Amino acid sequence: MSAPGKKTYLYFINLDERGEFYADVRDGSNNTIFEIKGFDIFEDGWMRNKSDLKGLKNHLVSLGAMKDGDDLTREA
């Protein structure tokens, strides 16, 4: 059971091939709250690799898109 006010967000990798990358983060209603197109997020140091959920969460918290107590998980 999650804490009151705590939200869970899902990270989806939609395209990862031939030098192209596209992913998004969705809220509990399946609305996209953040998109990753290309490799800037990695080159800028926010994420070490495509599986770095901690780095992605820190970036989303810094942007105000998530709260520090919220959860970010990979799609099932």
PDB file of N, CA, C and O in Angstrom:
ATOM      1  N   MET A   1       0.845  -1.180   0.000  1.00  0.00           N
ATOM      2  CA  MET A   1       0.000   0.000   0.000  1.00  0.00           C
ATOM      3  C   MET A   1       0.887   1.238   0.000  1.00  0.00           C
ATOM      4  O   MET A   1       1.824   1.324   0.793  1.00  0.00           O
ATOM      5  N   SER A   2       0.611   2.176  -0.858  1.00  0.00           N
ATOM      6  CA  SER A   2       1.439   3.372  -0.942  1.00  0.00           C
ATOM      7  C   SER A   2       0.956   4.443   0.023  1.00  0.00           C
ATOM      8  O   SER A   2      -0.199   4.457   0.449  1.00  0.00           O
ATOM      9  N   ALA A   3       1.872   5.333   0.352  1.00  0.00           N
ATOM     10  CA  ALA A   3       1.571   6.418   1.278  1.00  0.00           C
ATOM     11  C   ALA A   3       0.587   7.391   0.631  1.00  0.00           C
ATOM     12  O   ALA A   3       0.550   7.522  -0.593  1.00  0.00           O
ATOM     13  N   PRO A   4      -0.216   8.077   1.466  1.00  0.00           N
ATOM     14  CA  PRO A   4      -1.164   9.057   0.921  1.00  0.00           C
ATOM     15  C   PRO A   4      -0.439  10.129   0.108  1.00  0.00           C
ATOM     16  O   PRO A   4       0.589  10.653   0.537  1.00  0.00           O
ATOM     17  N   GLY A   5      -0.974  10.448  -1.052  1.00  0.00           N
ATOM     18  CA  GLY A   5      -0.372  11.470  -1.898  1.00  0.00           C
ATOM     19  C   GLY A   5       0.805  10.992  -2.719  1.00  0.00           C
ATOM     20  O   GLY A   5       1.290  11.714  -3.591  1.00  0.00           O
ATOM     21  N   LYS A   6       1.267   9.789  -2.454  1.00  0.00           N
ATOM     22  CA  LYS A   6       2.400   9.236  -3.195  1.00  0.00           C
ATOM     23  C   LYS A   6       1.898   8.693  -4.530  1.00  0.00           C
ATOM     24  O   LYS A   6       0.924   7.941  -4.578  1.00  0.00           O
ATOM     25  N   LYS A   7       2.567   9.077  -5.606  1.00  0.00           N
ATOM     26  CA  LYS A   7       2.161   8.643  -6.938  1.00  0.00           C
ATOM     27  C   LYS A   7       3.200   7.688  -7.520  1.00  0.00           C
ATOM     28  O   LYS A   7       4.372   7.717  -7.148  1.00  0.00           O
ATOM     29  N   THR A   8       2.750   6.857  -8.426  1.00  0.00           N
ATOM     30  CA  THR A   8       3.641   5.951  -9.142  1.00  0.00           C
ATOM     31  C   THR A   8       3.614   6.315 -10.617  1.00  0.00           C
ATOM     32  O   THR A   8       2.548   6.462 -11.215  1.00  0.00           O
ATOM     33  N   TYR A   9       4.792   6.455 -11.190  1.00  0.00           N
ATOM     34  CA  TYR A   9       4.950   6.775 -12.600  1.00  0.00           C
ATOM     35  C   TYR A   9       5.647   5.609 -13.291  1.00  0.00           C
ATOM     36  O   TYR A   9       6.463   4.914 -12.686  1.00  0.00           O
ATOM     37  N   LEU A  10       5.319   5.404 -14.562  1.00  0.00           N
ATOM     38  CA  LEU A  10       5.895   4.310 -15.338  1.00  0.00           C
ATOM     39  C   LEU A  10       6.770   4.858 -16.459  1.00  0.00           C
ATOM     40  O   LEU A  10       6.418   5.829 -17.130  1.00  0.00           O
ATOM     41  N   TYR A  11       7.919   4.212 -16.645  1.00  0.00           N
ATOM     42  CA  TYR A  11       8.883   4.577 -17.678  1.00  0.00           C
ATOM     43  C   TYR A  11       8.779   3.564 -18.810  1.00  0.00           C
ATOM     44  O   TYR A  11       8.948   2.364 -18.592  1.00  0.00           O
ATOM     45  N   PHE A  12       8.503   4.043 -20.011  1.00  0.00           N
ATOM     46  CA  PHE A  12       8.353   3.184 -21.188  1.00  0.00           C
ATOM     47  C   PHE A  12       9.435   3.511 -22.210  1.00  0.00           C
ATOM     48  O   PHE A  12       9.601   4.670 -22.591  1.00  0.00           O
ATOM     49  N   ILE A  13      10.169   2.499 -22.654  1.00  0.00           N
ATOM     50  CA  ILE A  13      11.082   2.663 -23.783  1.00  0.00           C
ATOM     51  C   ILE A  13      10.307   2.229 -25.019  1.00  0.00           C
ATOM     52  O   ILE A  13       9.967   1.055 -25.163  1.00  0.00           O
ATOM     53  N   ASN A  14      10.034   3.161 -25.897  1.00  0.00           N
ATOM     54  CA  ASN A  14       9.212   2.905 -27.074  1.00  0.00           C
ATOM     55  C   ASN A  14      10.023   2.570 -28.319  1.00  0.00           C
ATOM     56  O   ASN A  14       9.561   1.822 -29.181  1.00  0.00           O
ATOM     57  N   LEU A  15      11.238   3.126 -28.417  1.00  0.00           N
ATOM     58  CA  LEU A  15      12.095   2.892 -29.573  1.00  0.00           C
ATOM     59  C   LEU A  15      13.544   2.943 -29.124  1.00  0.00           C
ATOM     60  O   LEU A  15      13.975   3.917 -28.507  1.00  0.00           O
ATOM     61  N   ASP A  16      14.290   1.905 -29.431  1.00  0.00           N
ATOM     62  CA  ASP A  16      15.710   1.845 -29.083  1.00  0.00           C
ATOM     63  C   ASP A  16      16.426   0.989 -30.122  1.00  0.00           C
ATOM     64  O   ASP A  16      16.724  -0.182 -29.884  1.00  0.00           O
ATOM     65  N   GLU A  17      16.697   1.591 -31.274  1.00  0.00           N
ATOM     66  CA  GLU A  17      17.386   0.846 -32.325  1.00  0.00           C
ATOM     67  C   GLU A  17      18.005   1.783 -33.346  1.00  0.00           C
ATOM     68  O   GLU A  17      17.519   2.892 -33.570  1.00  0.00           O
ATOM     69  N   ARG A  18      19.068   1.329 -33.953  1.00  0.00           N
ATOM     70  CA  ARG A  18      19.736   2.032 -35.058  1.00  0.00           C
ATOM     71  C   ARG A  18      19.993   3.508 -34.777  1.00  0.00           C
ATOM     72  O   ARG A  18      19.726   4.365 -35.620  1.00  0.00           O
ATOM     73  N   GLY A  19      20.506   3.794 -33.601  1.00  0.00           N
ATOM     74  CA  GLY A  19      20.844   5.171 -33.268  1.00  0.00           C
ATOM     75  C   GLY A  19      19.676   6.066 -32.922  1.00  0.00           C
ATOM     76  O   GLY A  19      19.834   7.284 -32.841  1.00  0.00           O
ATOM     77  N   GLU A  20      18.518   5.492 -32.717  1.00  0.00           N
ATOM     78  CA  GLU A  20      17.349   6.273 -32.331  1.00  0.00           C
ATOM     79  C   GLU A  20      16.860   5.810 -30.964  1.00  0.00           C
ATOM     80  O   GLU A  20      16.900   4.622 -30.642  1.00  0.00           O
ATOM     81  N   PHE A  21      16.396   6.773 -30.164  1.00  0.00           N
ATOM     82  CA  PHE A  21      15.867   6.451 -28.841  1.00  0.00           C
ATOM     83  C   PHE A  21      14.671   7.343 -28.564  1.00  0.00           C
ATOM     84  O   PHE A  21      14.717   8.556 -28.768  1.00  0.00           O
ATOM     85  N   TYR A  22      13.602   6.718 -28.094  1.00  0.00           N
ATOM     86  CA  TYR A  22      12.407   7.455 -27.687  1.00  0.00           C
ATOM     87  C   TYR A  22      11.786   6.724 -26.504  1.00  0.00           C
ATOM     88  O   TYR A  22      11.548   5.517 -26.559  1.00  0.00           O
ATOM     89  N   ALA A  23      11.527   7.468 -25.437  1.00  0.00           N
ATOM     90  CA  ALA A  23      10.899   6.907 -24.240  1.00  0.00           C
ATOM     91  C   ALA A  23       9.982   7.962 -23.647  1.00  0.00           C
ATOM     92  O   ALA A  23      10.084   9.145 -23.971  1.00  0.00           O
ATOM     93  N   ASP A  24       9.089   7.521 -22.776  1.00  0.00           N
ATOM     94  CA  ASP A  24       8.252   8.483 -22.073  1.00  0.00           C
ATOM     95  C   ASP A  24       7.942   7.982 -20.670  1.00  0.00           C
ATOM     96  O   ASP A  24       8.077   6.798 -20.360  1.00  0.00           O
ATOM     97  N   VAL A  25       7.522   8.929 -19.834  1.00  0.00           N
ATOM     98  CA  VAL A  25       7.107   8.636 -18.463  1.00  0.00           C
ATOM     99  C   VAL A  25       5.628   8.971 -18.383  1.00  0.00           C
ATOM    100  O   VAL A  25       5.190  10.033 -18.827  1.00  0.00           O
ATOM    101  N   ARG A  26       4.856   8.036 -17.803  1.00  0.00           N
ATOM    102  CA  ARG A  26       3.400   8.210 -17.734  1.00  0.00           C
ATOM    103  C   ARG A  26       2.920   8.177 -16.287  1.00  0.00           C
ATOM    104  O   ARG A  26       3.494   7.499 -15.435  1.00  0.00           O
ATOM    105  N   ASP A  27       1.860   8.922 -16.040  1.00  0.00           N
ATOM    106  CA  ASP A  27       1.262   8.932 -14.708  1.00  0.00           C
ATOM    107  C   ASP A  27       0.290   7.763 -14.561  1.00  0.00           C
ATOM    108  O   ASP A  27       0.166   6.934 -15.463  1.00  0.00           O
ATOM    109  N   GLY A  28      -0.390   7.702 -13.434  1.00  0.00           N
ATOM    110  CA  GLY A  28      -1.309   6.611 -13.139  1.00  0.00           C
ATOM    111  C   GLY A  28      -2.511   6.540 -14.060  1.00  0.00           C
ATOM    112  O   GLY A  28      -3.181   5.509 -14.120  1.00  0.00           O
ATOM    113  N   SER A  29      -2.798   7.621 -14.783  1.00  0.00           N
ATOM    114  CA  SER A  29      -3.903   7.643 -15.746  1.00  0.00           C
ATOM    115  C   SER A  29      -3.424   7.388 -17.172  1.00  0.00           C
ATOM    116  O   SER A  29      -4.177   7.565 -18.129  1.00  0.00           O
ATOM    117  N   ASN A  30      -2.167   6.972 -17.306  1.00  0.00           N
ATOM    118  CA  ASN A  30      -1.540   6.666 -18.596  1.00  0.00           C
ATOM    119  C   ASN A  30      -1.313   7.909 -19.462  1.00  0.00           C
ATOM    120  O   ASN A  30      -1.206   7.809 -20.684  1.00  0.00           O
ATOM    121  N   ASN A  31      -1.239   9.075 -18.823  1.00  0.00           N
ATOM    122  CA  ASN A  31      -0.925  10.318 -19.532  1.00  0.00           C
ATOM    123  C   ASN A  31       0.584  10.521 -19.539  1.00  0.00           C
ATOM    124  O   ASN A  31       1.233  10.368 -18.504  1.00  0.00           O
ATOM    125  N   THR A  32       1.143  10.860 -20.682  1.00  0.00           N
ATOM    126  CA  THR A  32       2.576  11.131 -20.775  1.00  0.00           C
ATOM    127  C   THR A  32       2.882  12.452 -20.081  1.00  0.00           C
ATOM    128  O   THR A  32       2.286  13.483 -20.391  1.00  0.00           O
ATOM    129  N   ILE A  33       3.829  12.405 -19.128  1.00  0.00           N
ATOM    130  CA  ILE A  33       4.229  13.626 -18.425  1.00  0.00           C
ATOM    131  C   ILE A  33       5.615  14.102 -18.849  1.00  0.00           C
ATOM    132  O   ILE A  33       5.996  15.238 -18.569  1.00  0.00           O
ATOM    133  N   PHE A  34       6.382  13.221 -19.536  1.00  0.00           N
ATOM    134  CA  PHE A  34       7.734  13.580 -19.962  1.00  0.00           C
ATOM    135  C   PHE A  34       8.143  12.669 -21.105  1.00  0.00           C
ATOM    136  O   PHE A  34       7.876  11.468 -21.077  1.00  0.00           O
ATOM    137  N   GLU A  35       8.795  13.243 -22.114  1.00  0.00           N
ATOM    138  CA  GLU A  35       9.284  12.465 -23.249  1.00  0.00           C
ATOM    139  C   GLU A  35      10.791  12.613 -23.380  1.00  0.00           C
ATOM    140  O   GLU A  35      11.351  13.679 -23.122  1.00  0.00           O
ATOM    141  N   ILE A  36      11.429  11.539 -23.781  1.00  0.00           N
ATOM    142  CA  ILE A  36      12.857  11.543 -24.084  1.00  0.00           C
ATOM    143  C   ILE A  36      12.983  11.211 -25.563  1.00  0.00           C
ATOM    144  O   ILE A  36      12.616  10.118 -25.995  1.00  0.00           O
ATOM    145  N   LYS A  37      13.500  12.155 -26.332  1.00  0.00           N
ATOM    146  CA  LYS A  37      13.716  11.947 -27.763  1.00  0.00           C
ATOM    147  C   LYS A  37      15.196  12.165 -28.035  1.00  0.00           C
ATOM    148  O   LYS A  37      15.706  13.272 -27.863  1.00  0.00           O
ATOM    149  N   GLY A  38      15.878  11.122 -28.453  1.00  0.00           N
ATOM    150  CA  GLY A  38      17.304  11.237 -28.718  1.00  0.00           C
ATOM    151  C   GLY A  38      18.130  10.953 -27.478  1.00  0.00           C
ATOM    152  O   GLY A  38      17.673  10.293 -26.545  1.00  0.00           O
ATOM    153  N   PHE A  39      19.358  11.463 -27.483  1.00  0.00           N
ATOM    154  CA  PHE A  39      20.324  11.083 -26.457  1.00  0.00           C
ATOM    155  C   PHE A  39      20.768  12.234 -25.560  1.00  0.00           C
ATOM    156  O   PHE A  39      21.691  12.067 -24.762  1.00  0.00           O
ATOM    157  N   ASP A  40      20.130  13.399 -25.675  1.00  0.00           N
ATOM    158  CA  ASP A  40      20.549  14.558 -24.879  1.00  0.00           C
ATOM    159  C   ASP A  40      20.530  14.286 -23.383  1.00  0.00           C
ATOM    160  O   ASP A  40      21.426  14.730 -22.666  1.00  0.00           O
ATOM    161  N   ILE A  41      19.532  13.568 -22.903  1.00  0.00           N
ATOM    162  CA  ILE A  41      19.421  13.321 -21.459  1.00  0.00           C
ATOM    163  C   ILE A  41      20.616  12.520 -20.938  1.00  0.00           C
ATOM    164  O   ILE A  41      21.006  12.657 -19.779  1.00  0.00           O
ATOM    165  N   PHE A  42      21.194  11.684 -21.806  1.00  0.00           N
ATOM    166  CA  PHE A  42      22.375  10.905 -21.433  1.00  0.00           C
ATOM    167  C   PHE A  42      23.631  11.766 -21.567  1.00  0.00           C
ATOM    168  O   PHE A  42      24.490  11.766 -20.685  1.00  0.00           O
ATOM    169  N   GLU A  43      23.730  12.492 -22.665  1.00  0.00           N
ATOM    170  CA  GLU A  43      24.894  13.345 -22.905  1.00  0.00           C
ATOM    171  C   GLU A  43      24.984  14.478 -21.891  1.00  0.00           C
ATOM    172  O   GLU A  43      26.082  14.924 -21.556  1.00  0.00           O
ATOM    173  N   ASP A  44      23.841  14.945 -21.399  1.00  0.00           N
ATOM    174  CA  ASP A  44      23.826  16.009 -20.389  1.00  0.00           C
ATOM    175  C   ASP A  44      24.070  15.485 -18.982  1.00  0.00           C
ATOM    176  O   ASP A  44      24.189  16.268 -18.040  1.00  0.00           O
ATOM    177  N   GLY A  45      24.144  14.160 -18.831  1.00  0.00           N
ATOM    178  CA  GLY A  45      24.495  13.564 -17.548  1.00  0.00           C
ATOM    179  C   GLY A  45      23.338  13.258 -16.615  1.00  0.00           C
ATOM    180  O   GLY A  45      23.566  12.828 -15.484  1.00  0.00           O
ATOM    181  N   TRP A  46      22.108  13.465 -17.052  1.00  0.00           N
ATOM    182  CA  TRP A  46      20.972  13.166 -16.171  1.00  0.00           C
ATOM    183  C   TRP A  46      20.778  11.668 -15.997  1.00  0.00           C
ATOM    184  O   TRP A  46      20.433  11.205 -14.910  1.00  0.00           O
ATOM    185  N   MET A  47      20.998  10.910 -17.067  1.00  0.00           N
ATOM    186  CA  MET A  47      20.883   9.447 -16.997  1.00  0.00           C
ATOM    187  C   MET A  47      22.193   8.845 -17.499  1.00  0.00           C
ATOM    188  O   MET A  47      22.747   9.291 -18.504  1.00  0.00           O
ATOM    189  N   ARG A  48      22.687   7.816 -16.783  1.00  0.00           N
ATOM    190  CA  ARG A  48      23.915   7.136 -17.206  1.00  0.00           C
ATOM    191  C   ARG A  48      23.657   6.235 -18.404  1.00  0.00           C
ATOM    192  O   ARG A  48      24.503   6.096 -19.287  1.00  0.00           O
ATOM    193  N   ASN A  49      22.466   5.620 -18.423  1.00  0.00           N
ATOM    194  CA  ASN A  49      22.080   4.716 -19.500  1.00  0.00           C
ATOM    195  C   ASN A  49      20.557   4.644 -19.517  1.00  0.00           C
ATOM    196  O   ASN A  49      19.890   5.280 -18.700  1.00  0.00           O
ATOM    197  N   LYS A  50      20.015   3.873 -20.441  1.00  0.00           N
ATOM    198  CA  LYS A  50      18.556   3.836 -20.611  1.00  0.00           C
ATOM    199  C   LYS A  50      17.820   3.206 -19.438  1.00  0.00           C
ATOM    200  O   LYS A  50      16.600   3.340 -19.338  1.00  0.00           O
ATOM    201  N   SER A  51      18.535   2.522 -18.548  1.00  0.00           N
ATOM    202  CA  SER A  51      17.911   1.875 -17.390  1.00  0.00           C
ATOM    203  C   SER A  51      18.102   2.651 -16.092  1.00  0.00           C
ATOM    204  O   SER A  51      17.713   2.165 -15.029  1.00  0.00           O
ATOM    205  N   ASP A  52      18.683   3.831 -16.150  1.00  0.00           N
ATOM    206  CA  ASP A  52      18.998   4.624 -14.954  1.00  0.00           C
ATOM    207  C   ASP A  52      17.764   5.369 -14.443  1.00  0.00           C
ATOM    208  O   ASP A  52      17.596   6.564 -14.689  1.00  0.00           O
ATOM    209  N   LEU A  53      16.911   4.644 -13.731  1.00  0.00           N
ATOM    210  CA  LEU A  53      15.684   5.249 -13.208  1.00  0.00           C
ATOM    211  C   LEU A  53      15.967   6.280 -12.124  1.00  0.00           C
ATOM    212  O   LEU A  53      15.235   7.261 -11.993  1.00  0.00           O
ATOM    213  N   LYS A  54      17.018   6.067 -11.353  1.00  0.00           N
ATOM    214  CA  LYS A  54      17.357   7.027 -10.298  1.00  0.00           C
ATOM    215  C   LYS A  54      17.711   8.390 -10.909  1.00  0.00           C
ATOM    216  O   LYS A  54      17.241   9.428 -10.442  1.00  0.00           O
ATOM    217  N   GLY A  55      18.533   8.375 -11.945  1.00  0.00           N
ATOM    218  CA  GLY A  55      18.899   9.620 -12.621  1.00  0.00           C
ATOM    219  C   GLY A  55      17.702  10.298 -13.262  1.00  0.00           C
ATOM    220  O   GLY A  55      17.552  11.517 -13.188  1.00  0.00           O
ATOM    221  N   LEU A  56      16.845   9.491 -13.897  1.00  0.00           N
ATOM    222  CA  LEU A  56      15.644  10.044 -14.522  1.00  0.00           C
ATOM    223  C   LEU A  56      14.724  10.652 -13.471  1.00  0.00           C
ATOM    224  O   LEU A  56      14.185  11.741 -13.669  1.00  0.00           O
ATOM    225  N   LYS A  57      14.546   9.955 -12.363  1.00  0.00           N
ATOM    226  CA  LYS A  57      13.688  10.486 -11.298  1.00  0.00           C
ATOM    227  C   LYS A  57      14.255  11.799 -10.757  1.00  0.00           C
ATOM    228  O   LYS A  57      13.508  12.758 -10.561  1.00  0.00           O
ATOM    229  N   ASN A  58      15.563  11.853 -10.516  1.00  0.00           N
ATOM    230  CA  ASN A  58      16.177  13.091 -10.032  1.00  0.00           C
ATOM    231  C   ASN A  58      15.927  14.247 -11.004  1.00  0.00           C
ATOM    232  O   ASN A  58      15.666  15.374 -10.584  1.00  0.00           O
ATOM    233  N   HIS A  59      16.008  13.960 -12.296  1.00  0.00           N
ATOM    234  CA  HIS A  59      15.751  14.990 -13.310  1.00  0.00           C
ATOM    235  C   HIS A  59      14.295  15.448 -13.254  1.00  0.00           C
ATOM    236  O   HIS A  59      14.018  16.647 -13.295  1.00  0.00           O
ATOM    237  N   LEU A  60      13.373  14.505 -13.160  1.00  0.00           N
ATOM    238  CA  LEU A  60      11.949  14.855 -13.115  1.00  0.00           C
ATOM    239  C   LEU A  60      11.599  15.624 -11.843  1.00  0.00           C
ATOM    240  O   LEU A  60      10.762  16.527 -11.876  1.00  0.00           O
ATOM    241  N   VAL A  61      12.227  15.277 -10.732  1.00  0.00           N
ATOM    242  CA  VAL A  61      12.015  16.021  -9.482  1.00  0.00           C
ATOM    243  C   VAL A  61      12.546  17.450  -9.644  1.00  0.00           C
ATOM    244  O   VAL A  61      11.900  18.406  -9.214  1.00  0.00           O
ATOM    245  N   SER A  62      13.721  17.592 -10.263  1.00  0.00           N
ATOM    246  CA  SER A  62      14.295  18.933 -10.447  1.00  0.00           C
ATOM    247  C   SER A  62      13.428  19.806 -11.357  1.00  0.00           C
ATOM    248  O   SER A  62      13.414  21.029 -11.221  1.00  0.00           O
ATOM    249  N   LEU A  63      12.707  19.171 -12.286  1.00  0.00           N
ATOM    250  CA  LEU A  63      11.801  19.903 -13.178  1.00  0.00           C
ATOM    251  C   LEU A  63      10.442  20.182 -12.544  1.00  0.00           C
ATOM    252  O   LEU A  63       9.659  20.973 -13.070  1.00  0.00           O
ATOM    253  N   GLY A  64      10.159  19.530 -11.405  1.00  0.00           N
ATOM    254  CA  GLY A  64       8.870  19.679 -10.748  1.00  0.00           C
ATOM    255  C   GLY A  64       7.794  18.756 -11.299  1.00  0.00           C
ATOM    256  O   GLY A  64       6.621  18.901 -10.957  1.00  0.00           O
ATOM    257  N   ALA A  65       8.180  17.809 -12.148  1.00  0.00           N
ATOM    258  CA  ALA A  65       7.217  16.874 -12.740  1.00  0.00           C
ATOM    259  C   ALA A  65       6.854  15.744 -11.784  1.00  0.00           C
ATOM    260  O   ALA A  65       5.796  15.129 -11.916  1.00  0.00           O
ATOM    261  N   MET A  66       7.729  15.472 -10.825  1.00  0.00           N
ATOM    262  CA  MET A  66       7.503  14.447  -9.794  1.00  0.00           C
ATOM    263  C   MET A  66       7.922  15.022  -8.454  1.00  0.00           C
ATOM    264  O   MET A  66       8.664  16.001  -8.387  1.00  0.00           O
ATOM    265  N   LYS A  67       7.435  14.398  -7.385  1.00  0.00           N
ATOM    266  CA  LYS A  67       7.898  14.726  -6.038  1.00  0.00           C
ATOM    267  C   LYS A  67       8.909  13.666  -5.621  1.00  0.00           C
ATOM    268  O   LYS A  67       8.882  12.539  -6.117  1.00  0.00           O
ATOM    269  N   ASP A  68       9.793  14.034  -4.711  1.00  0.00           N
ATOM    270  CA  ASP A  68      10.845  13.123  -4.275  1.00  0.00           C
ATOM    271  C   ASP A  68      10.287  11.823  -3.698  1.00  0.00           C
ATOM    272  O   ASP A  68      10.913  10.772  -3.837  1.00  0.00           O
ATOM    273  N   GLY A  69       9.129  11.877  -3.059  1.00  0.00           N
ATOM    274  CA  GLY A  69       8.543  10.685  -2.454  1.00  0.00           C
ATOM    275  C   GLY A  69       7.782   9.793  -3.417  1.00  0.00           C
ATOM    276  O   GLY A  69       7.361   8.698  -3.043  1.00  0.00           O
ATOM    277  N   ASP A  70       7.596  10.245  -4.658  1.00  0.00           N
ATOM    278  CA  ASP A  70       6.887   9.441  -5.656  1.00  0.00           C
ATOM    279  C   ASP A  70       7.770   8.295  -6.142  1.00  0.00           C
ATOM    280  O   ASP A  70       8.988   8.312  -5.965  1.00  0.00           O
ATOM    281  N   ASP A  71       7.138   7.306  -6.754  1.00  0.00           N
ATOM    282  CA  ASP A  71       7.855   6.152  -7.295  1.00  0.00           C
ATOM    283  C   ASP A  71       7.931   6.239  -8.811  1.00  0.00           C
ATOM    284  O   ASP A  71       6.996   6.690  -9.473  1.00  0.00           O
ATOM    285  N   LEU A  72       9.067   5.798  -9.348  1.00  0.00           N
ATOM    286  CA  LEU A  72       9.249   5.657 -10.789  1.00  0.00           C
ATOM    287  C   LEU A  72       9.694   4.231 -11.046  1.00  0.00           C
ATOM    288  O   LEU A  72      10.683   3.768 -10.477  1.00  0.00           O
ATOM    289  N   THR A  73       8.971   3.544 -11.896  1.00  0.00           N
ATOM    290  CA  THR A  73       9.293   2.155 -12.186  1.00  0.00           C
ATOM    291  C   THR A  73       9.214   1.913 -13.685  1.00  0.00           C
ATOM    292  O   THR A  73       8.603   2.685 -14.425  1.00  0.00           O
ATOM    293  N   ARG A  74       9.827   0.852 -14.109  1.00  0.00           N
ATOM    294  CA  ARG A  74       9.819   0.467 -15.528  1.00  0.00           C
ATOM    295  C   ARG A  74       8.509  -0.222 -15.840  1.00  0.00           C
ATOM    296  O   ARG A  74       7.946  -0.899 -14.980  1.00  0.00           O
ATOM    297  N   GLU A  75       8.016  -0.062 -17.049  1.00  0.00           N
ATOM    298  CA  GLU A  75       6.790  -0.750 -17.457  1.00  0.00           C
ATOM    299  C   GLU A  75       6.923  -2.248 -17.209  1.00  0.00           C
ATOM    300  O   GLU A  75       8.018  -2.805 -17.289  1.00  0.00           O
ATOM    301  N   ALA A  76       5.811  -2.886 -16.912  1.00  0.00           N
ATOM    302  CA  ALA A  76       5.837  -4.327 -16.612  1.00  0.00           C
ATOM    303  C   ALA A  76       5.925  -5.150 -17.867  1.00  0.00           C
ATOM    304  O   ALA A  76       5.957  -6.378 -17.799  1.00  0.00           O
TER     305      ALA A  76
END
